Amino acid sequence: MGTGRNTTIIRSNYLYDESARIYDHALDLWDGLSQELNYNVMYSKRGVMMLAHNVHDMQSFHRHIHANRLNGVDNQWLTPEEAKAYCPPLSISKNARYPVMGAALQKKGGVARHDSVAWGYARAAAALGVDIIQNCAVTGIKRAADGAVEGIETERGFIATPKVGVSAAGNSSVLMEMAGLRFPLESYPLQALVSEPVKPVFPCVVMSNTVHAYISQSDKGELVIGAGTDQYVSYSQHGALHIIEHTLASICEIFPLFKRMRMLRSWGGVVDVTPDRSPILGKTPVPGLYVNCGWGTGGFKATPGAGHLLAHTIAKDEPHKINAPFTLDRFRTGRLIDEAAAAAVAH
Ligand SMILES: Cc1cc2nc3c(=O)[nH]c(=O)nc-3n(C[C@H](O)[C@H](O)[C@H](O)COP(=O)(O)OP(=O)(O)OC[C@H]3O[C@@H](n4cnc5c(N)ncnc54)[C@H](O)[C@@H]3O)c2cc1C
């Protein structure tokens, strides 16, 4: 489960209008989520800072900042000194291999506790009467003679239903194949690792796409560090060692203070990546089958928004205007929403 295995970064500073709407919708919902679920999801708006290390980064981040502002999404430019003031462990030495030339800061971005999000939703859903059947794999999607969904086969038997919503992240293409659909998804392992716990030293979230690492500190005190995806497709939940070695080299370069920190554990999850790095959220060509997938390395931040939009689409049998552009059909028509640069994770 990706929701329970991620680096918990929440932000909405993507480039295109469609993305601004979908990610900012989610960000707005994070604000009241603890109250709504009556469960503390520990959403902490500590700011997400994306480092620029070369002229291309600076130009691209300025473009993002301007585009975000036009869409009412907060994002601001910081000089290296301002970035250091916001995040004191940051090295802005001019002698670094890739010196920090500035940063884009989204103050409303931050982190939430991933387990609490899963537990909070599960508890609130159960209170509404939803049956949650754990450890029960779906093995088939049954379709009637007219092609519409009739129900699902599971390890514990058949469930008849005219409507099925699929949210299976790295296994989405496997599930969609059960309904006879081929999806434009590639599944990659993505890793994260945490350090031994230390007292509060790291006040925000920092991402560097160029040197390539991202980092924050959990409430338990561990530094939570993320890497890029493996370069080959796989369903393995262990990533390759050289990826995290490279990530830690980057962390030591940007934060020399952490050179002697010991790492406690690492883990991987499988992420489903679309060609334009934007999700597919809506109806499928199979009547009664709905999908929420393709969030790749960045779907945790969308949790409340994706949940709301999928529920709307299933209930009304038509997408909400926010998820209407995120169709499967865009890969046929060419109306892509290319967020490869904003994904900020190498893949
Ligand atoms: C290491 C790592 C770091 C990440 N960091 C971030 C981050 O900082 N910020 C961010 O926004 N996103 C991040 N992500 C991505 C994010 O975790 C995912 O996009 C998100 O969790 C997807 O949520 P989901 O609910 O769609 O799927 P998941 O939470 O993955 O849930 C899918 C569920 O489907 C189940 N399933 C699969 N196949 C079947 C089947 N046949 N039958 C029944 N059940 C099935 C799985 O067991 C799983 O429980 C990260 C991912 C990883 C792996």
The ligand as a Gaussian input file, in Angstrom:
#p B3LYP/6-31G(d) Opt

LIG

0 1
 C        8.597000       5.343000      -1.404000
 C        7.449000       6.207000      -1.850000
 C        7.443000       7.547000      -1.551000
 C        6.377000       8.353000      -1.940000
 N        6.367000       9.660000      -1.546000
 C        5.291000      10.430000      -1.843000
 C        5.242000      11.764000      -1.348000
 O        6.141000      12.249000      -0.644000
 N        4.165000      12.517000      -1.667000
 C        3.152000      12.027000      -2.454000
 O        2.221000      12.778000      -2.736000
 N        3.158000      10.750000      -2.905000
 C        4.204000       9.936000      -2.626000
 N        4.251000       8.642000      -3.083000
 C        3.164000       8.134000      -3.954000
 C        1.932000       7.747000      -3.158000
 O        2.294000       6.936000      -2.060000
 C        0.923000       7.007000      -4.050000
 O        0.676000       7.762000      -5.220000
 C       -0.384000       6.820000      -3.287000
 O       -0.171000       6.146000      -2.089000
 C       -1.409000       6.075000      -4.111000
 O       -2.561000       5.939000      -3.313000
 P       -3.691000       4.929000      -3.708000
 O       -4.718000       5.002000      -2.635000
 O       -4.116000       5.187000      -5.115000
 O       -2.960000       3.516000      -3.697000
 P       -2.316000       2.708000      -2.488000
 O       -2.316000       3.488000      -1.232000
 O       -1.031000       2.131000      -2.984000
 O       -3.368000       1.557000      -2.304000
 C       -3.605000       0.597000      -3.332000
 C       -4.134000      -0.617000      -2.649000
 O       -4.592000      -1.529000      -3.629000
 C       -4.315000      -2.827000      -3.148000
 N       -4.369000      -3.793000      -4.262000
 C       -3.541000      -3.933000      -5.314000
 N       -3.927000      -4.959000      -6.086000
 C       -5.047000      -5.467000      -5.505000
 C       -5.921000      -6.551000      -5.827000
 N       -5.739000      -7.329000      -6.896000
 N       -6.957000      -6.795000      -5.009000
 C       -7.181000      -6.035000      -3.907000
 N       -6.389000      -4.998000      -3.558000
 C       -5.341000      -4.725000      -4.362000
 C       -2.938000      -2.688000      -2.533000
 O       -2.688000      -3.761000      -1.637000
 C       -3.076000      -1.363000      -1.835000
 O       -3.546000      -1.510000      -0.513000
 C        5.299000       7.808000      -2.721000
 C        5.314000       6.438000      -3.040000
 C        6.374000       5.639000      -2.609000
 C        6.351000       4.185000      -2.963000

